[in-house]
Structures are given as C-alpha cells and as structure tokens.
Amino acid sequence: QVQLVESGGGLAQAGGSLRLSCAASGSAFGTRGWYRQAPGKRRELVAGITSAGRTNYADSVKGRFTISREDAKNTVYLQMNNLKPEDTAVYYCNLVTLSETIWGQGTQVTVTS
C-alpha cells in the first residue's frame, strides 16, 4: 500500500510563501492533488496534476499557487505565494489511480495578517 506524507506546512504572514511537499512511499502513477480543509468547512480541491502533466486550480488560488511533480522522487509539490489569511487550513495531498484513492495525513498552514 502506497503511503503519502506531507511536509512544509507552518506559520506564514500575509503576502509570504510556503512550499508543501508530498512524498509517496512507492510508485505514485496517477493523478495527484492538493486539498484543504478550514475549520467548519468542507474539504476542497486546491490543485491537481495528472500523469500527463495537465494541471487545474481552484479559482481562489489561480496565479498564486503552483502544483508540480518530481517523478524520480515520487513527490508532488505545492508552491504557495502571496498567501492570504483565508488560505489557513489543513492541507492534504492525494493520489488517484484506477483502483484506489490514497490520502496523506495533512499538514497545517496558518497565515496571519
């Protein structure tokens, strides 16, 4: 069973940047994504990237966040620039294959004004 481990979360000020990483324990061929869940809200898609490299983003993060893959390390990244307080949430990465959807444990991102 593939395991996903997120890292890079923490505290940032508005306008600052953070880079999240999600490393898979083995082959992670499929669509990989970043989701977030703020207190009292439902989990929402932030960004996704397919095995072919096609990306998509939530409207709220377009122009600020970038998702990318480093296949040799089975790792997906989320570069977050120009952070806003409303970006505060637990961020989760996932992997979607033909047979299963796997989730990481999440990493907290807190943005202060």
SULDASUL-V477858 format. One record per residue. N is the residue number from 1. PHI is phi in whole degrees, 0 to 359 (* if undefined). OMEGA is omega in radians with two decimals (none if undefined). D_CENTER is the distance of its C-alpha to the mean C-alpha in Angstrom with 2 decimals. Layout:
BEGIN
N&PHI&OMEGA&D_CENTER / N&PHI&OMEGA&D_CENTER
END
This chain:
BEGIN
1&*&3.10&20.24 / 2&290&3.04&16.95 / 3&244&3.13&14.96 / 4&244&-3.13&11.32 / 5&231&3.12&10.97 / 6&271&3.04&8.25 / 7&207&3.07&9.85 / 8&103&3.10&10.29 / 9&289&-3.14&10.19 / 10&160&-3.09&13.56 / 11&258&3.09&15.94 / 12&220&3.05&16.21 / 13&266&3.09&18.81 / 14&306&-3.08&18.65 / 15&90&-3.13&18.53 / 16&274&-3.07&16.88 / 17&225&2.98&13.82 / 18&219&3.07&11.17 / 19&235&3.11&9.24 / 20&267&3.08&6.53 / 21&235&3.07&7.44 / 22&223&-3.11&7.40 / 23&262&3.07&11.06 / 24&263&-3.10&12.97 / 25&286&3.12&16.57 / 26&208&3.13&18.06 / 27&306&-3.10&17.90 / 28&235&-3.13&14.67 / 29&287&-3.13&16.32 / 30&151&3.08&14.90 / 31&275&3.13&12.20 / 32&242&-3.07&8.60 / 33&215&3.01&5.83 / 34&241&3.07&2.91 / 35&236&3.06&5.70 / 36&218&3.11&7.58 / 37&221&3.09&11.21 / 38&270&3.13&13.77 / 39&305&3.12&17.22 / 40&78&-3.12&19.42 / 41&240&3.11&16.98 / 42&278&3.09&15.56 / 43&295&-3.09&12.02 / 44&229&3.09&10.81 / 45&289&3.05&8.75 / 46&259&-3.11&6.85 / 47&201&3.08&6.69 / 48&220&3.10&8.08 / 49&217&-3.12&10.21 / 50&274&3.09&13.41 / 51&298&3.10&15.60 / 52&273&3.10&17.71 / 53&95&3.10&15.18 / 54&287&-3.09&15.17 / 55&242&2.98&12.30 / 56&213&-3.04&12.00 / 57&222&2.94&10.69 / 58&295&-3.13&11.68 / 59&304&-3.07&14.92 / 60&291&-3.10&14.09 / 61&243&-3.14&11.66 / 62&302&-3.12&13.63 / 63&86&3.14&15.26 / 64&244&-3.09&13.14 / 65&251&3.09&9.57 / 66&225&3.06&9.41 / 67&260&3.14&7.40 / 68&210&3.13&9.69 / 69&237&2.94&11.06 / 70&233&-2.95&13.74 / 71&296&-3.13&15.62 / 72&298&3.12&18.25 / 73&253&-3.10&15.94 / 74&52&-2.99&13.98 / 75&235&3.02&10.81 / 76&242&-3.09&7.72 / 77&238&2.97&6.61 / 78&228&3.06&5.19 / 79&274&-3.08&8.65 / 80&245&3.12&9.42 / 81&245&3.13&13.18 / 82&49&-3.08&15.83 / 83&297&3.12&14.11 / 84&237&3.11&15.95 / 85&305&3.14&16.93 / 86&290&3.01&15.57 / 87&281&-3.14&11.96 / 88&300&-3.10&12.89 / 89&182&2.88&11.15 / 90&272&-3.11&9.73 / 91&258&-3.13&5.95 / 92&240&2.97&5.76 / 93&259&3.06&4.83 / 94&215&3.09&7.95 / 95&227&3.12&10.74 / 96&244&3.08&13.46 / 97&244&3.11&16.85 / 98&295&-3.00&20.34 / 99&249&-3.05&21.08 / 100&199&3.00&18.20 / 101&239&-3.08&14.74 / 102&244&-3.12&13.19 / 103&242&2.96&10.79 / 104&278&-3.08&9.86 / 105&277&3.10&11.57 / 106&99&3.07&9.04 / 107&221&-3.05&9.25 / 108&280&2.99&11.15 / 109&240&3.12&10.84 / 110&236&-3.12&14.32 / 111&243&-3.12&15.73 / 112&255&3.11&19.53 / 113&262&none&22.02
END
